């Protein structure tokens, strides 16, 4: 049985989370056009009779400015250490030289495949040029060209990756598709709506803490806090007459119900915690 860790690395907005979701056929990682959406390492367990692949989506590689960023880059470091195969994902339209500098600096000793994403947004000549550029790099074992969002070349995506994985016993038993708790995915779905519906710095200054998750006879009751830096951000997230918080809650509840396949009662509160991104205790409380 082929088994191992396949870890995805790349710059923000290269499409790491979209790729993970496409491979799993399930929304495990939240997606946004805003940078720094992924803050945790998300392990997805893909099991078949012939293989078990643990695919990790990691935060985009950035220069840390806060303790929160440092925690995010620690998640990347952990993924570097246990990878059996690395996937370096690149937006075909981004700066290849900058990506190459980052990938070279990682100094990975495991086989690395460069995944050139968003090929539906580039002409064939540019795609071929990107393939030629990365295939000449010492770390590149091979290249894959895909569009994770539209599904181009996803069907046969695993084949060259499985060829590089060792034989072994599965790491996980049962039908679980992740090692993370349900509450984590609930908090992420709420955070995704903050990214979608709020503007400016608010998404980057916010965190979500699920305080209550109770399975009742007919529904699941969820109570969560949205953490922000300042009172002005709280006012914006509440909105006039509570309009914004209602919009966030309604959109999040629909996605959570689809994820849990059950009716949900969702209650949201907004709390101000100045400088939480620099506070070790608060970062730990919020799951970082």
ROLUM-423139 format. One record per residue (C-alpha): residue number from 0; residue in three letters; x, y, z. Coordinates in steps of 0.25 Angstrom, whole numbers, plus 5000, padded with zeros to 4 digits. Layout:
BEGIN
<node pos="NUM" code="ALA" c1="X" c2="Y" c3="Z"/>
...
***
This chain:
BEGIN
<node pos="0" code="UNK" c1="5000" c2="5000" c3="5000"/>
<node pos="1" code="UNK" c1="5005" c2="5014" c3="4996"/>
<node pos="2" code="UNK" c1="5005" c2="5023" c3="5008"/>
<node pos="3" code="UNK" c1="5012" c2="5036" c3="5012"/>
<node pos="4" code="UNK" c1="5011" c2="5051" c3="5015"/>
<node pos="5" code="UNK" c1="5009" c2="5060" c3="5003"/>
<node pos="6" code="UNK" c1="5010" c2="5074" c3="5007"/>
<node pos="7" code="UNK" c1="5007" c2="5087" c3="4999"/>
<node pos="8" code="UNK" c1="5015" c2="5099" c3="5000"/>
<node pos="9" code="UNK" c1="5014" c2="5113" c3="4992"/>
<node pos="10" code="UNK" c1="5012" c2="5127" c3="4993"/>
<node pos="11" code="UNK" c1="4999" c2="5133" c3="4998"/>
<node pos="12" code="UNK" c1="4988" c2="5132" c3="4987"/>
<node pos="13" code="UNK" c1="4995" c2="5122" c3="4979"/>
<node pos="14" code="UNK" c1="4982" c2="5113" c3="4981"/>
<node pos="15" code="UNK" c1="4987" c2="5103" c3="4992"/>
<node pos="16" code="UNK" c1="4974" c2="5102" c3="4999"/>
<node pos="17" code="UNK" c1="4966" c2="5101" c3="4986"/>
<node pos="18" code="UNK" c1="4975" c2="5089" c3="4981"/>
<node pos="19" code="UNK" c1="4973" c2="5082" c3="4995"/>
<node pos="20" code="UNK" c1="4958" c2="5083" c3="4994"/>
<node pos="21" code="UNK" c1="4958" c2="5078" c3="4979"/>
<node pos="22" code="UNK" c1="4966" c2="5066" c3="4983"/>
<node pos="23" code="UNK" c1="4957" c2="5063" c3="4994"/>
<node pos="24" code="UNK" c1="4944" c2="5066" c3="4988"/>
<node pos="25" code="UNK" c1="4941" c2="5073" c3="5001"/>
<node pos="26" code="UNK" c1="4942" c2="5087" c3="5006"/>
<node pos="27" code="UNK" c1="4953" c2="5085" c3="5017"/>
<node pos="28" code="UNK" c1="4960" c2="5098" c3="5015"/>
<node pos="29" code="UNK" c1="4954" c2="5112" c3="5014"/>
<node pos="30" code="UNK" c1="4956" c2="5120" c3="5002"/>
<node pos="31" code="UNK" c1="4957" c2="5135" c3="4999"/>
<node pos="32" code="UNK" c1="4964" c2="5144" c3="4989"/>
<node pos="33" code="UNK" c1="4970" c2="5151" c3="5001"/>
<node pos="34" code="UNK" c1="4984" c2="5147" c3="5006"/>
<node pos="35" code="UNK" c1="4987" c2="5140" c3="5018"/>
<node pos="36" code="UNK" c1="4974" c2="5133" c3="5019"/>
<node pos="37" code="UNK" c1="4980" c2="5119" c3="5023"/>
<node pos="38" code="UNK" c1="4986" c2="5121" c3="5037"/>
<node pos="39" code="UNK" c1="4987" c2="5106" c3="5041"/>
<node pos="40" code="UNK" c1="4993" c2="5093" c3="5035"/>
<node pos="41" code="UNK" c1="4981" c2="5085" c3="5030"/>
<node pos="42" code="UNK" c1="4983" c2="5070" c3="5029"/>
<node pos="43" code="UNK" c1="4974" c2="5063" c3="5019"/>
<node pos="44" code="UNK" c1="4973" c2="5048" c3="5019"/>
<node pos="45" code="UNK" c1="4971" c2="5042" c3="5005"/>
<node pos="46" code="UNK" c1="4969" c2="5027" c3="5007"/>
<node pos="47" code="UNK" c1="4967" c2="5016" c3="4996"/>
<node pos="48" code="UNK" c1="4969" c2="5001" c3="4995"/>
<node pos="49" code="UNK" c1="4983" c2="5004" c3="4989"/>
<node pos="50" code="UNK" c1="4988" c2="5016" c3="4996"/>
<node pos="51" code="UNK" c1="4986" c2="5026" c3="5008"/>
<node pos="52" code="UNK" c1="4991" c2="5040" c3="5005"/>
<node pos="53" code="UNK" c1="4992" c2="5050" c3="5016"/>
<node pos="54" code="UNK" c1="4991" c2="5064" c3="5009"/>
<node pos="55" code="UNK" c1="4995" c2="5076" c3="5016"/>
<node pos="56" code="UNK" c1="4990" c2="5090" c3="5013"/>
<node pos="57" code="UNK" c1="5000" c2="5100" c3="5020"/>
<node pos="58" code="UNK" c1="4999" c2="5115" c3="5022"/>
<node pos="59" code="UNK" c1="5005" c2="5123" c3="5010"/>
<node pos="60" code="UNK" c1="5020" c2="5126" c3="5012"/>
<node pos="61" code="UNK" c1="5022" c2="5140" c3="5018"/>
<node pos="62" code="UNK" c1="5031" c2="5149" c3="5026"/>
<node pos="63" code="UNK" c1="5026" c2="5149" c3="5040"/>
<node pos="64" code="UNK" c1="5022" c2="5162" c3="5046"/>
<node pos="65" code="UNK" c1="5014" c2="5157" c3="5058"/>
<node pos="66" code="UNK" c1="5014" c2="5145" c3="5067"/>
<node pos="67" code="UNK" c1="5002" c2="5140" c3="5060"/>
<node pos="68" code="UNK" c1="5010" c2="5140" c3="5047"/>
<node pos="69" code="UNK" c1="5022" c2="5133" c3="5054"/>
<node pos="70" code="UNK" c1="5012" c2="5122" c3="5059"/>
<node pos="71" code="UNK" c1="5007" c2="5121" c3="5044"/>
<node pos="72" code="UNK" c1="5021" c2="5119" c3="5039"/>
<node pos="73" code="UNK" c1="5024" c2="5109" c3="5050"/>
<node pos="74" code="UNK" c1="5012" c2="5101" c3="5044"/>
<node pos="75" code="UNK" c1="5020" c2="5102" c3="5030"/>
<node pos="76" code="UNK" c1="5033" c2="5097" c3="5037"/>
<node pos="77" code="UNK" c1="5025" c2="5085" c3="5043"/>
<node pos="78" code="UNK" c1="5021" c2="5081" c3="5029"/>
<node pos="79" code="UNK" c1="5035" c2="5082" c3="5024"/>
<node pos="80" code="UNK" c1="5040" c2="5072" c3="5034"/>
<node pos="81" code="UNK" c1="5030" c2="5061" c3="5031"/>
<node pos="82" code="UNK" c1="5028" c2="5062" c3="5016"/>
<node pos="83" code="UNK" c1="5030" c2="5050" c3="5008"/>
<node pos="84" code="UNK" c1="5027" c2="5058" c3="4995"/>
<node pos="85" code="UNK" c1="5026" c2="5073" c3="4994"/>
<node pos="86" code="UNK" c1="5017" c2="5080" c3="4984"/>
<node pos="87" code="UNK" c1="5021" c2="5094" c3="4981"/>
<node pos="88" code="UNK" c1="5009" c2="5101" c3="4976"/>
<node pos="89" code="UNK" c1="5011" c2="5113" c3="4967"/>
<node pos="90" code="UNK" c1="5000" c2="5123" c3="4960"/>
<node pos="91" code="UNK" c1="5005" c2="5122" c3="4946"/>
<node pos="92" code="UNK" c1="5003" c2="5137" c3="4945"/>
<node pos="93" code="UNK" c1="5012" c2="5141" c3="4957"/>
<node pos="94" code="UNK" c1="5026" c2="5144" c3="4958"/>
<node pos="95" code="UNK" c1="5034" c2="5131" c3="4956"/>
<node pos="96" code="UNK" c1="5047" c2="5136" c3="4960"/>
<node pos="97" code="UNK" c1="5042" c2="5140" c3="4974"/>
<node pos="98" code="UNK" c1="5035" c2="5126" c3="4975"/>
<node pos="99" code="UNK" c1="5048" c2="5120" c3="4971"/>
<node pos="100" code="UNK" c1="5056" c2="5127" c3="4982"/>
<node pos="101" code="UNK" c1="5046" c2="5123" c3="4993"/>
<node pos="102" code="UNK" c1="5046" c2="5108" c3="4988"/>
<node pos="103" code="UNK" c1="5061" c2="5108" c3="4987"/>
<node pos="104" code="UNK" c1="5062" c2="5114" c3="5001"/>
<node pos="105" code="UNK" c1="5053" c2="5102" c3="5007"/>
<node pos="106" code="UNK" c1="5065" c2="5093" c3="5004"/>
<node pos="107" code="UNK" c1="5056" c2="5080" c3="5004"/>
<node pos="108" code="UNK" c1="5062" c2="5067" c3="5002"/>
<node pos="109" code="UNK" c1="5050" c2="5060" c3="4998"/>
<node pos="110" code="UNK" c1="5045" c2="5059" c3="4984"/>
<node pos="111" code="UNK" c1="5038" c2="5072" c3="4980"/>
<node pos="112" code="UNK" c1="5027" c2="5074" c3="4969"/>
<node pos="113" code="UNK" c1="5024" c2="5088" c3="4964"/>
<node pos="114" code="UNK" c1="5009" c2="5089" c3="4962"/>
<node pos="115" code="UNK" c1="5006" c2="5101" c3="4952"/>
<node pos="116" code="UNK" c1="4992" c2="5105" c3="4955"/>
<node pos="117" code="UNK" c1="4982" c2="5114" c3="4949"/>
<node pos="118" code="UNK" c1="4985" c2="5109" c3="4934"/>
<node pos="119" code="UNK" c1="4971" c2="5113" c3="4930"/>
<node pos="120" code="UNK" c1="4976" c2="5128" c3="4932"/>
<node pos="121" code="UNK" c1="4988" c2="5127" c3="4923"/>
<node pos="122" code="UNK" c1="4992" c2="5125" c3="4908"/>
<node pos="123" code="UNK" c1="4998" c2="5112" c3="4905"/>
<node pos="124" code="UNK" c1="5012" c2="5118" c3="4901"/>
<node pos="125" code="UNK" c1="5012" c2="5124" c3="4916"/>
<node pos="126" code="UNK" c1="5009" c2="5111" c3="4922"/>
<node pos="127" code="UNK" c1="5020" c2="5104" c3="4914"/>
<node pos="128" code="UNK" c1="5030" c2="5115" c3="4918"/>
<node pos="129" code="UNK" c1="5026" c2="5112" c3="4932"/>
<node pos="130" code="UNK" c1="5028" c2="5097" c3="4931"/>
<node pos="131" code="UNK" c1="5042" c2="5099" c3="4924"/>
<node pos="132" code="UNK" c1="5046" c2="5109" c3="4935"/>
<node pos="133" code="UNK" c1="5043" c2="5100" c3="4947"/>
<node pos="134" code="UNK" c1="5048" c2="5087" c3="4941"/>
<node pos="135" code="UNK" c1="5062" c2="5093" c3="4940"/>
<node pos="136" code="UNK" c1="5062" c2="5095" c3="4955"/>
<node pos="137" code="UNK" c1="5070" c2="5085" c3="4963"/>
<node pos="138" code="UNK" c1="5059" c2="5083" c3="4973"/>
<node pos="139" code="UNK" c1="5048" c2="5080" c3="4963"/>
<node pos="140" code="UNK" c1="5046" c2="5065" c3="4960"/>
<node pos="141" code="UNK" c1="5034" c2="5068" c3="4951"/>
<node pos="142" code="UNK" c1="5023" c2="5078" c3="4948"/>
<node pos="143" code="UNK" c1="5008" c2="5077" c3="4947"/>
<node pos="144" code="UNK" c1="4999" c2="5087" c3="4941"/>
<node pos="145" code="UNK" c1="4985" c2="5089" c3="4946"/>
<node pos="146" code="UNK" c1="4974" c2="5098" c3="4949"/>
<node pos="147" code="UNK" c1="4969" c2="5094" c3="4963"/>
<node pos="148" code="UNK" c1="4957" c2="5103" c3="4963"/>
<node pos="149" code="UNK" c1="4951" c2="5098" c3="4950"/>
<node pos="150" code="UNK" c1="4956" c2="5083" c3="4951"/>
<node pos="151" code="UNK" c1="4966" c2="5083" c3="4939"/>
<node pos="152" code="UNK" c1="4975" c2="5071" c3="4941"/>
<node pos="153" code="UNK" c1="4971" c2="5068" c3="4955"/>
<node pos="154" code="UNK" c1="4966" c2="5054" c3="4951"/>
<node pos="155" code="UNK" c1="4980" c2="5048" c3="4949"/>
<node pos="156" code="UNK" c1="4987" c2="5058" c3="4958"/>
<node pos="157" code="UNK" c1="4991" c2="5047" c3="4969"/>
<node pos="158" code="UNK" c1="4997" c2="5037" c3="4959"/>
<node pos="159" code="UNK" c1="5011" c2="5043" c3="4958"/>
<node pos="160" code="UNK" c1="5011" c2="5046" c3="4973"/>
<node pos="161" code="UNK" c1="5007" c2="5032" c3="4977"/>
<node pos="162" code="UNK" c1="5019" c2="5027" c3="4969"/>
<node pos="163" code="UNK" c1="5028" c2="5035" c3="4979"/>
<node pos="164" code="UNK" c1="5022" c2="5030" c3="4992"/>
<node pos="165" code="UNK" c1="5028" c2="5018" c3="5000"/>
<node pos="166" code="UNK" c1="5020" c2="5005" c3="5003"/>
<node pos="167" code="UNK" c1="5015" c2="5004" c3="5017"/>
<node pos="168" code="UNK" c1="5004" c2="5003" c3="5027"/>
<node pos="169" code="UNK" c1="4993" c2="5013" c3="5027"/>
<node pos="170" code="UNK" c1="4995" c2="5024" c3="5038"/>
<node pos="171" code="UNK" c1="4980" c2="5026" c3="5040"/>
<node pos="172" code="UNK" c1="4969" c2="5015" c3="5042"/>
<node pos="173" code="UNK" c1="4954" c2="5017" c3="5039"/>
<node pos="174" code="UNK" c1="4947" c2="5027" c3="5030"/>
<node pos="175" code="UNK" c1="4952" c2="5040" c3="5036"/>
<node pos="176" code="UNK" c1="4956" c2="5051" c3="5025"/>
<node pos="177" code="UNK" c1="4964" c2="5059" c3="5035"/>
<node pos="178" code="UNK" c1="4971" c2="5059" c3="5049"/>
<node pos="179" code="UNK" c1="4965" c2="5072" c3="5053"/>
<node pos="180" code="UNK" c1="4952" c2="5073" c3="5061"/>
<node pos="181" code="UNK" c1="4939" c2="5078" c3="5056"/>
<node pos="182" code="UNK" c1="4939" c2="5091" c3="5064"/>
<node pos="183" code="UNK" c1="4952" c2="5095" c3="5056"/>
<node pos="184" code="UNK" c1="4944" c2="5094" c3="5043"/>
<node pos="185" code="UNK" c1="4932" c2="5101" c3="5049"/>
<node pos="186" code="UNK" c1="4941" c2="5113" c3="5053"/>
<node pos="187" code="UNK" c1="4948" c2="5113" c3="5040"/>
<node pos="188" code="UNK" c1="4935" c2="5114" c3="5032"/>
<node pos="189" code="UNK" c1="4931" c2="5126" c3="5041"/>
<node pos="190" code="UNK" c1="4944" c2="5133" c3="5039"/>
<node pos="191" code="UNK" c1="4943" c2="5130" c3="5024"/>
<node pos="192" code="UNK" c1="4930" c2="5139" c3="5024"/>
<node pos="193" code="UNK" c1="4937" c2="5150" c3="5031"/>
<node pos="194" code="UNK" c1="4948" c2="5150" c3="5020"/>
<node pos="195" code="UNK" c1="4936" c2="5150" c3="5009"/>
<node pos="196" code="UNK" c1="4928" c2="5161" c3="5015"/>
<node pos="197" code="UNK" c1="4937" c2="5170" c3="5023"/>
<node pos="198" code="UNK" c1="4947" c2="5180" c3="5017"/>
<node pos="199" code="UNK" c1="4960" c2="5186" c3="5020"/>
<node pos="200" code="UNK" c1="4968" c2="5181" c3="5032"/>
<node pos="201" code="UNK" c1="4957" c2="5174" c3="5039"/>
<node pos="202" code="UNK" c1="4959" c2="5160" c3="5033"/>
<node pos="203" code="UNK" c1="4974" c2="5160" c3="5037"/>
<node pos="204" code="UNK" c1="4970" c2="5166" c3="5051"/>
<node pos="205" code="UNK" c1="4960" c2="5155" c3="5054"/>
<node pos="206" code="UNK" c1="4959" c2="5141" c3="5060"/>
<node pos="207" code="UNK" c1="4948" c2="5132" c3="5064"/>
<node pos="208" code="UNK" c1="4946" c2="5124" c3="5076"/>
<node pos="209" code="UNK" c1="4935" c2="5113" c3="5077"/>
<node pos="210" code="UNK" c1="4931" c2="5113" c3="5092"/>
<node pos="211" code="UNK" c1="4919" c2="5104" c3="5091"/>
<node pos="212" code="UNK" c1="4916" c2="5092" c3="5082"/>
<node pos="213" code="UNK" c1="4904" c2="5084" c3="5087"/>
<node pos="214" code="UNK" c1="4897" c2="5073" c3="5079"/>
<node pos="215" code="UNK" c1="4882" c2="5073" c3="5082"/>
<node pos="216" code="UNK" c1="4871" c2="5064" c3="5077"/>
<node pos="217" code="UNK" c1="4867" c2="5073" c3="5065"/>
<node pos="218" code="UNK" c1="4879" c2="5082" c3="5063"/>
<node pos="219" code="UNK" c1="4893" c2="5086" c3="5067"/>
<node pos="220" code="UNK" c1="4895" c2="5098" c3="5076"/>
<node pos="221" code="UNK" c1="4908" c2="5106" c3="5073"/>
<node pos="222" code="UNK" c1="4912" c2="5119" c3="5081"/>
<node pos="223" code="UNK" c1="4924" c2="5126" c3="5076"/>
<node pos="224" code="UNK" c1="4932" c2="5138" c3="5078"/>
<node pos="225" code="UNK" c1="4938" c2="5147" c3="5067"/>
<node pos="226" code="UNK" c1="4951" c2="5154" c3="5073"/>
<node pos="227" code="UNK" c1="4955" c2="5167" c3="5068"/>
<node pos="228" code="UNK" c1="4966" c2="5177" c3="5072"/>
<node pos="229" code="UNK" c1="4958" c2="5190" c3="5073"/>
<node pos="230" code="UNK" c1="4944" c2="5195" c3="5077"/>
<node pos="231" code="UNK" c1="4943" c2="5202" c3="5063"/>
<node pos="232" code="UNK" c1="4944" c2="5188" c3="5057"/>
<node pos="233" code="UNK" c1="4933" c2="5183" c3="5066"/>
<node pos="234" code="UNK" c1="4924" c2="5194" c3="5062"/>
<node pos="235" code="UNK" c1="4927" c2="5191" c3="5047"/>
<node pos="236" code="UNK" c1="4924" c2="5176" c3="5049"/>
<node pos="237" code="UNK" c1="4911" c2="5178" c3="5056"/>
<node pos="238" code="UNK" c1="4907" c2="5188" c3="5045"/>
<node pos="239" code="UNK" c1="4895" c2="5197" c3="5046"/>
<node pos="240" code="UNK" c1="4884" c2="5190" c3="5054"/>
<node pos="241" code="UNK" c1="4892" c2="5177" c3="5054"/>
<node pos="242" code="UNK" c1="4891" c2="5176" c3="5039"/>
<node pos="243" code="UNK" c1="4906" c2="5171" c3="5037"/>
<node pos="244" code="UNK" c1="4906" c2="5161" c3="5048"/>
<node pos="245" code="UNK" c1="4893" c2="5155" c3="5043"/>
<node pos="246" code="UNK" c1="4899" c2="5154" c3="5029"/>
<node pos="247" code="UNK" c1="4911" c2="5147" c3="5034"/>
<node pos="248" code="UNK" c1="4903" c2="5138" c3="5043"/>
<node pos="249" code="UNK" c1="4893" c2="5134" c3="5033"/>
<node pos="250" code="UNK" c1="4904" c2="5131" c3="5022"/>
<node pos="251" code="UNK" c1="4913" c2="5123" c3="5032"/>
<node pos="252" code="UNK" c1="4901" c2="5115" c3="5037"/>
<node pos="253" code="UNK" c1="4897" c2="5111" c3="5023"/>
<node pos="254" code="UNK" c1="4911" c2="5106" c3="5020"/>
<node pos="255" code="UNK" c1="4912" c2="5099" c3="5034"/>
<node pos="256" code="UNK" c1="4899" c2="5092" c3="5032"/>
<node pos="257" code="UNK" c1="4904" c2="5087" c3="5018"/>
<node pos="258" code="UNK" c1="4917" c2="5082" c3="5025"/>
<node pos="259" code="UNK" c1="4911" c2="5075" c3="5037"/>
<node pos="260" code="UNK" c1="4898" c2="5071" c3="5029"/>
<node pos="261" code="UNK" c1="4890" c2="5075" c3="5041"/>
<node pos="262" code="UNK" c1="4881" c2="5087" c3="5045"/>
<node pos="263" code="UNK" c1="4889" c2="5097" c3="5053"/>
<node pos="264" code="UNK" c1="4886" c2="5109" c3="5062"/>
<node pos="265" code="UNK" c1="4897" c2="5118" c3="5062"/>
<node pos="266" code="UNK" c1="4899" c2="5130" c3="5072"/>
<node pos="267" code="UNK" c1="4911" c2="5140" c3="5069"/>
<node pos="268" code="UNK" c1="4917" c2="5150" c3="5079"/>
<node pos="269" code="UNK" c1="4928" c2="5160" c3="5076"/>
<node pos="270" code="UNK" c1="4939" c2="5163" c3="5086"/>
<node pos="271" code="UNK" c1="4950" c2="5173" c3="5086"/>
<node pos="272" code="UNK" c1="4964" c2="5167" c3="5090"/>
<node pos="273" code="UNK" c1="4974" c2="5178" c3="5087"/>
<node pos="274" code="UNK" c1="4987" c2="5172" c3="5082"/>
<node pos="275" code="UNK" c1="4983" c2="5158" c3="5082"/>
<node pos="276" code="UNK" c1="4992" c2="5154" c3="5071"/>
<node pos="277" code="UNK" c1="5004" c2="5157" c3="5080"/>
<node pos="278" code="UNK" c1="4998" c2="5150" c3="5092"/>
<node pos="279" code="UNK" c1="5003" c2="5136" c3="5094"/>
<node pos="280" code="UNK" c1="4992" c2="5132" c3="5104"/>
<node pos="281" code="UNK" c1="4981" c2="5137" c3="5095"/>
<node pos="282" code="UNK" c1="4988" c2="5131" c3="5082"/>
<node pos="283" code="UNK" c1="4988" c2="5118" c3="5089"/>
<node pos="284" code="UNK" c1="4973" c2="5120" c3="5093"/>
<node pos="285" code="UNK" c1="4969" c2="5123" c3="5079"/>
<node pos="286" code="UNK" c1="4976" c2="5110" c3="5074"/>
<node pos="287" code="UNK" c1="4990" c2="5115" c3="5069"/>
***
